[in-house]
Amino acid sequence: MAKQTKTIEWFAGLFEGEGCIYRNDKKRILAMTIKMTDKDVIEDILRVTGFGRVSARKPFSNPNWKRVYEWNLTTRNEIMDLSNEILPFLGKRRSKKIKEVLRGLVKLPPKRKLKIVKRCGLFKPTDATSKGSKTHLKNGEKPCNDCATAERNYMRKWRKAFFKANP
């Protein structure tokens, strides 16, 4: 019997049965994972998809349990590309979940291709706003130091108000 090559369809079937995709806007997390005890299968996932990372951990509750291997993908653009590629091969329930997780997300420009701006003069570093950073990213630029500091101040203020309202 000839050795079968693993394809993206194989990955889609494996993801349908063993995979997980989730999004947590509060913690700004978007992830796609597959966990199992078969190391060779997890390494095949890495070969087929071309991205992600593999980690291994020993279960801590019972020393007789097998080691668990995990394929993990957390880069937004790669998750969106891979999800759109496997979507035609998935069932209704899993397709619905992926569409729900990806709803409202847009691809980010690659960081290496962003133009670097010294100072734009839009905002002072003492301001608390995210508009400057958004304007830079929209123009394909890396936010200047003043706008990045203003966004950090904004997020610090937002987190403080959020956690005060939601104890």
N, C-alpha and C positions, 0 to 999 in steps of 0.2 A: 504494500500500500504506500502510495506517494505521500511525502510529508506535506501537510497543508500549510499555506502561508496565512498568517493572521492579517486581517484587513480592518478597515474602519467599521465595517458591518459587524465583525466579530466583537469589536470594542463596544458598539452600540448595544448588542445583546447582553454583554457582560455588565454594562452600565445599567441596563434596564433591570437586571436581577440583583446586582450587588451594589450599585452606585448610589451616591447621594449628592444633591446639589442644594445649596442653601445660601440665604442672604440675610444678613442682620444689619439693618441700616443704622441702628443705635450704636453699634460698635464698628461700623463701616467694614463689614466682612462679606466677601463673596467667595465661595469655595465650591469645588467639585472634588469628591473623594470616592475611593473604592478601598475597602479594607477586607483582607482575607489572610488565611494562613499559608497560602501557596505563593512562595517567593518567585518562582518562575513565571507565573501568570502575571504578577504585578510588574515584573521586569519586561514582559511582553507588551504590557500596556504602555510603558514608557517608550518602547521601540516603535509601536504602531502610531501613537499620537505625536511623538516627537517633542513633547514638553511635559512639564510637571516635575515632581520629585518623589523619590521613594524613601520611606523611612521604616524602621523596624523597632518594635518594642516588645519586651517580655511582659506578659500579664502579671500584675502585682498581687492579685488576690489568691491565686492557686499556683504553686510551683510546678504542677503537673500539666498545666495548660500549655498549648503550643504558642510559639512566637507569632505575633500579628504583624503583617506587612501592610503598608498603606501607600497608595498613590494619591498625591495631593496636588491640586492645581488652584492657584489663588490669583493669577494675573487676569484682570478683567477682559482685556482684548482676546487673550487666548481662550478663555472660557466661552466668550461669545462666538468665536470662530468655530471651536470644537462643537459647541451645542448646535449651531446651525448646520454643521456637517452631519451630525448623527440624528437630527430631528426626524428626517423621513423614515428612519428605520425603527423608531420607537413606537410603543403602544400609545393609546389615547391618554391614559392616566399620567404616564411619565412625560409625554409631550406637553400636557397641560401644566405640569409642575415646572418644567423648564421655561415655558413661556411666561408663567407667573413670576418666576425669579428674575428673568431678564427684562420684564416690562419696565419701561422708563429709562433703561440704561443706554448710554451712547458710548461709542468707542472713544478712547482717549488718544490724542496724538502721541506718537512715540517720543519719549523724553529726550532722546539724543537728537531729534530733529527740531526741538524747540529752539527758537532764537533767544539769545541772552540779551536782556535789557539792563542797562546800568541803573538808571533812575528815570521814572516816568513822570513823577510829579502829580499823579492822580490823588494819592492819599498820603498823609503823614504817618509815620510808624506808630504814633500814639493813638491813632484812630482805631475803631473796632468795627471793621467791615470786611466782607468777602468779595465785594464788587470788583476791586482792583485785580485780584488773582483771577477771577472769572473772565475779566476783560482781556488780560494777558493770554490766558489759555485759548480763548476764542480767536485771538489774533495769531495763534501759533507761537507764542512767546513763553519763556519761563518767567514766572512772576518776579519782579524786582524785589530787592530786600525790603523796601518800605511797604509794598503791598503784601508781601508774605508775612511781615510782622503784624500788620493790621489784621490780616486774616487769623493769625494765631490769637491775637487779642479778642477778636470776635468769637472764635471757637471757645476760648477760655470762659468768656462771659456767657455764651450760650449753654455750655456744659453746667456751669454753676447754677443758672436759672432752671435748667432741665432737671437736674438732680434734686434741687430744692423743691420743685413741684412734684416730683415722683420719688418719694423716699423709699 
